[in-house]
């Protein structure tokens, strides 16, 4: 899968200086906990610091590693806690909260995990629910439609990467910029929030001065007057576009006058017009008008 962005997640509070360093390293998002009462959780002030550095935030909720085994009852309780915290730190509606399945969950517990996620989803109105876990958890919850976003860890994944993963946690417990972090690849939209996407500058439209079609341009005044006086144009709308119909009228007026000029008298016009038509028919094949 093609990597869209790279990011980190950590349990350590991120300072402005550290956020700036990660931004310079090409990091685009930071995963932080939104579990109220935990020393690991992001505060409103820290979230604002991360955003000010031009980074986005991935929100993850985790009380204990295997709490999802508790099913719907735990999911409902944790959903309420997560909702209260994300509202307090200003996380926008429409973004995602990931609930962690932070252990090697066997298939026999997938029903419990699904029940946990569905119950949690009911308690976070307006937010999208995501799940963090191993390959088998991501695959199972995607097939069951139990989450909208999927964050896979390499742990317990046995070398496999799910095509459903929006984010993949590829390295765990690595030192970087003075703190311990996990490194992640983002493949697609992951419900992140924070730094606004930079939009290209809006180009000012050039204002076009519309001309008055009833006024003659100074450079054409003489020719316009002459054409009008000689009967080729009726003198109206000098600035308007000429249609093919109007062009044909003007052309035929010129044509008749031209024939009369050559003939010198009306008796020869029919003869000259006949000859002109022969010439016109011969050249017709060379015209595309």
Secondary structure per residue as TSV (DSSP state, phi and psi in degrees):
chain	resnum	aa	ss	phi	psi
A	1	X	-	360.0	148.0
A	2	X	-	-80.0	132.6
A	3	X	-	-81.9	125.3
A	4	X	-	-90.1	-46.4
A	5	X	E	-147.4	165.8
A	6	X	E	-121.0	150.7
A	7	X	E	-151.4	177.8
A	8	X	E	-128.0	163.6
A	9	X	E	-135.4	150.2
A	10	X	-	-157.3	162.7
A	11	X	S	-100.8	-5.6
A	12	X	S	-88.5	142.2
A	13	X	-	-64.3	136.2
A	14	X	-	-99.1	121.0
A	15	X	-	-86.0	170.4
A	16	X	H	-61.6	-40.8
A	17	X	H	-65.0	-43.0
A	18	X	H	-67.7	-41.9
A	19	X	H	-59.7	-41.5
A	20	X	H	-63.6	-38.3
A	21	X	H	-66.3	-44.3
A	22	X	H	-65.2	-37.3
A	23	X	H	-60.3	-42.4
A	24	X	H	-66.0	-25.7
A	25	X	T	-80.8	-1.6
A	26	X	T	93.7	8.0
A	27	X	E	-73.0	139.0
A	28	X	E	-112.8	-16.9
A	29	X	E	-149.2	158.4
A	30	X	E	-129.1	127.4
A	31	X	E	-84.5	126.6
A	32	X	E	-136.5	152.5
A	33	X	E	-77.4	145.4
A	34	X	-	-124.6	43.3
A	35	X	-	-99.8	107.8
A	36	X	T	-62.0	142.0
A	37	X	T	85.0	-2.4
A	38	X	-	-99.2	141.0
A	39	X	T	-64.8	-19.5
A	40	X	T	-83.0	-10.6
A	41	X	B	-80.7	148.8
A	42	X	-	-75.5	139.5
A	43	X	-	-97.2	170.5
A	44	X	H	-62.2	-41.2
A	45	X	H	-64.9	-41.9
A	46	X	H	-67.0	-40.9
A	47	X	H	-58.8	-42.1
A	48	X	H	-65.4	-34.8
A	49	X	H	-65.6	-44.1
A	50	X	H	-63.3	-44.5
A	51	X	H	-65.2	-39.7
A	52	X	H	-62.7	-25.0
A	53	X	T	-82.1	-0.5
A	54	X	T	86.6	22.2
A	55	X	-	-111.4	156.7
A	56	X	E	-100.9	169.4
A	57	X	E	-123.3	135.5
A	58	X	E	-105.2	119.7
A	59	X	E	-93.6	127.7
A	60	X	E	-130.1	137.9
A	61	X	E	-112.0	130.6
A	62	X	-	-156.4	123.1
A	63	X	S	-97.1	-54.3
A	64	X	S	-134.1	158.7
A	65	X	T	-59.1	-39.5
A	66	X	T	-112.9	26.0
A	67	X	G	-62.5	-25.5
A	68	X	G	-64.0	-16.6
A	69	X	G	-62.7	-22.1
A	70	X	G	-74.3	-5.2
A	71	X	H	69.6	-147.5
A	72	X	H	-61.8	-38.1
A	73	X	H	-61.5	-46.7
A	74	X	H	-67.9	-37.2
A	75	X	H	-63.2	-43.2
A	76	X	H	-63.3	-44.0
A	77	X	H	-64.7	-45.6
A	78	X	H	-70.0	-33.7
A	79	X	H	-61.4	-42.7
A	80	X	H	-63.1	-42.8
A	81	X	H	-64.2	-44.0
A	82	X	H	-62.8	-43.9
A	83	X	H	-60.4	-44.4
A	84	X	H	-61.3	-39.9
A	85	X	H	-73.2	-45.3
A	86	X	H	-65.7	-32.2
A	87	X	H	-67.0	-36.7
A	88	X	H	-71.4	-24.7
A	89	X	H	-100.0	-1.0
A	90	X	T	86.7	22.6
A	91	X	-	-68.9	127.8
A	92	X	-	-67.6	143.9
A	93	X	T	-58.6	145.0
A	94	X	T	97.5	-13.5
A	95	X	S	-92.3	-179.6
A	96	X	E	-107.3	149.7
A	97	X	E	-121.4	120.7
A	98	X	E	-92.5	132.0
A	99	X	E	-105.2	129.4
A	100	X	E	-87.4	132.1
A	101	X	-	-110.2	84.9
A	102	X	-	-98.9	48.9
A	103	X	S	-158.9	171.8
A	104	X	-	-80.9	80.3
A	105	X	-	-74.5	124.3
A	106	X	-	-76.5	163.5
A	107	X	G	-60.6	-27.5
A	108	X	G	-65.0	-16.2
A	109	X	G	-104.1	3.6
A	110	X	H	-63.8	-34.4
A	111	X	H	-62.5	-42.3
A	112	X	H	-64.0	-42.4
A	113	X	H	-63.4	-44.1
A	114	X	H	-60.1	-45.1
A	115	X	H	-62.1	-39.4
A	116	X	H	-60.6	-49.3
A	117	X	H	-64.2	-42.3
A	118	X	H	-66.3	-37.3
A	119	X	H	-69.5	-40.1
A	120	X	H	-64.3	-39.3
A	121	X	H	-60.4	-33.7
A	122	X	H	-69.0	-20.1
A	123	X	T	-100.1	4.0
A	124	X	S	-123.3	58.8
A	125	X	T	-56.2	132.2
A	126	X	T	92.1	-19.1
A	127	X	S	-100.5	155.0
A	128	X	E	-91.9	142.9
A	129	X	E	-97.3	134.4
A	130	X	E	-121.9	164.3
A	131	X	E	-131.8	139.1
A	132	X	E	-108.9	132.8
A	133	X	E	176.4	-169.5
A	134	X	-	-76.2	174.9
A	135	X	H	-54.3	-48.4
A	136	X	H	-65.2	-35.9
A	137	X	H	-67.5	-45.7
A	138	X	H	-60.7	-47.4
A	139	X	H	-61.2	-46.4
A	140	X	H	-65.8	-44.3
A	141	X	H	-71.5	-29.4
A	142	X	H	-68.7	-45.2
A	143	X	H	-62.4	-37.6
A	144	X	H	-81.2	-10.4
A	145	X	T	68.0	31.7
A	146	X	-	-86.3	-7.9
A	147	X	-	-148.8	162.3
A	148	X	S	-99.5	-27.9
A	149	X	E	-129.7	152.2
A	150	X	E	-136.0	124.0
A	151	X	E	-118.7	107.9
A	152	X	E	-95.2	139.9
A	153	X	E	-102.3	150.0
A	154	X	S	-70.1	-22.5
A	155	X	T	-62.5	134.2
A	156	X	T	62.4	10.6
A	157	X	S	-93.1	-9.0
A	158	X	T	55.6	39.1
A	159	X	T	82.0	2.5
A	160	X	-	-99.4	146.6
A	161	X	-	-124.5	125.8
A	162	X	-	-75.3	137.6
A	163	X	T	-68.3	-13.4
A	164	X	T	-84.5	-12.6
A	165	X	-	-67.8	127.7
A	166	X	S	-84.2	-32.8
A	167	X	E	-134.8	142.6
A	168	X	E	-126.2	121.2
A	169	X	E	-85.0	102.8
A	170	X	E	-96.8	-21.0
A	171	X	E	-139.3	140.4
A	172	X	E	-122.0	139.1
A	173	X	E	55.6	65.9
A	174	X	E	-117.7	136.3
A	175	X	E	-77.6	131.8
A	176	X	E	-156.5	128.2
A	177	X	T	52.6	37.8
A	178	X	T	85.5	1.5
A	179	X	E	-133.3	166.0
A	180	X	E	-93.2	131.0
A	181	X	E	-137.4	165.9
A	182	X	E	-111.0	141.4
A	183	X	E	-99.5	141.6
A	184	X	E	-133.5	149.0
A	185	X	E	-110.2	134.4
A	186	X	E	-103.2	128.0
A	187	X	-	-100.4	-28.5
A	188	X	S	-157.1	-179.0
A	189	X	-	-49.5	132.0
A	190	X	-	-128.3	14.9
A	191	X	-	70.6	27.4
A	192	X	-	-73.9	167.2
A	193	X	E	-146.2	160.3
A	194	X	E	127.7	-114.6
A	195	X	S	-57.6	129.6
A	196	X	-	-68.9	143.6
A	197	X	-	-69.1	129.7
A	198	X	-	-72.3	123.0
A	199	X	-	-95.6	146.5
A	200	X	-	-63.1	147.1
A	201	X	-	-59.4	141.8
A	202	X	-	-79.5	125.6
A	203	X	-	-81.7	133.3
A	204	X	-	-72.8	131.3
A	205	X	-	-75.1	135.7
A	206	X	-	-72.9	124.2
A	207	X	-	-77.8	123.4
A	208	X	-	-96.7	125.0
A	209	X	-	-78.9	112.6
A	210	X	-	-73.1	132.3
A	211	X	-	-86.0	156.0
A	212	X	-	-85.5	113.9
A	213	X	T	-70.3	-10.7
A	214	X	T	-91.4	1.0
A	215	X	S	-111.6	137.9
A	216	X	-	-84.2	135.5
A	217	X	-	-67.8	142.1
A	218	X	G	-54.0	-37.9
A	219	X	G	-70.9	-15.1
A	220	X	G	-111.2	5.2
A	221	X	H	-57.8	-47.0
A	222	X	H	-63.6	-49.8
A	223	X	H	-66.4	-37.8
A	224	X	H	-61.7	-44.8
A	225	X	H	-64.1	-40.6
A	226	X	H	-65.5	-44.2
A	227	X	H	-63.6	-37.8
A	228	X	H	-68.5	-44.9
A	229	X	H	-64.1	-31.7
A	230	X	T	-87.1	1.6
A	231	X	T	84.8	9.9
A	232	X	S	-82.0	-27.9
A	233	X	S	-129.1	153.8
A	234	X	-	-86.4	-3.2
A	235	X	S	91.0	1.4
A	236	X	-	-101.5	155.1
A	237	X	-	45.6	62.4
A	238	X	T	-62.9	-24.7
A	239	X	T	-95.6	4.2
A	240	X	S	-82.2	157.1
A	241	X	-	-70.0	145.4
A	242	X	-	-89.7	121.9
A	243	X	-	-80.9	167.2
A	244	X	H	-65.4	-32.4
A	245	X	H	-64.3	-47.9
A	246	X	H	-65.0	-37.4
A	247	X	H	-62.2	-41.0
A	248	X	H	-65.2	-37.6
A	249	X	H	-63.7	-47.1
A	250	X	H	-62.9	-42.7
A	251	X	H	-64.4	-42.1
A	252	X	H	-69.1	-34.0
A	253	X	H	-62.1	-44.9
A	254	X	H	-63.1	-41.4
A	255	X	H	-61.7	-46.5
A	256	X	H	-64.2	-41.9
A	257	X	H	-65.1	-36.3
A	258	X	H	-65.7	-42.5
A	259	X	H	-63.9	-43.6
A	260	X	H	-63.3	-36.5
A	261	X	H	-64.5	-43.5
A	262	X	H	-70.0	-42.9
A	263	X	H	-66.4	-35.6
A	264	X	S	79.7	-18.2
A	265	X	S	-156.7	162.0
A	266	X	G	-68.3	-20.1
A	267	X	G	-66.4	-28.4
A	268	X	G	-98.6	-3.7
A	269	X	H	-62.3	-44.1
A	270	X	H	-60.2	-43.0
A	271	X	H	-63.7	-45.2
A	272	X	H	-67.1	-37.7
A	273	X	H	-66.2	-37.7
A	274	X	H	-61.5	-43.5
A	275	X	H	-66.5	-38.7
A	276	X	H	-64.0	-38.1
A	277	X	H	-64.2	-36.2
A	278	X	H	-63.1	-43.0
A	279	X	H	-64.1	-42.9
A	280	X	H	-63.2	-40.9
A	281	X	H	-65.5	-34.8
A	282	X	H	-67.5	-38.3
A	283	X	H	-89.0	-4.4
A	284	X	G	-61.0	-35.8
A	285	X	G	-66.5	-17.6
A	286	X	G	-91.9	1.6
A	287	X	-	-108.2	142.8
A	288	X	-	-115.2	8.0
A	289	X	-	-79.6	360.0
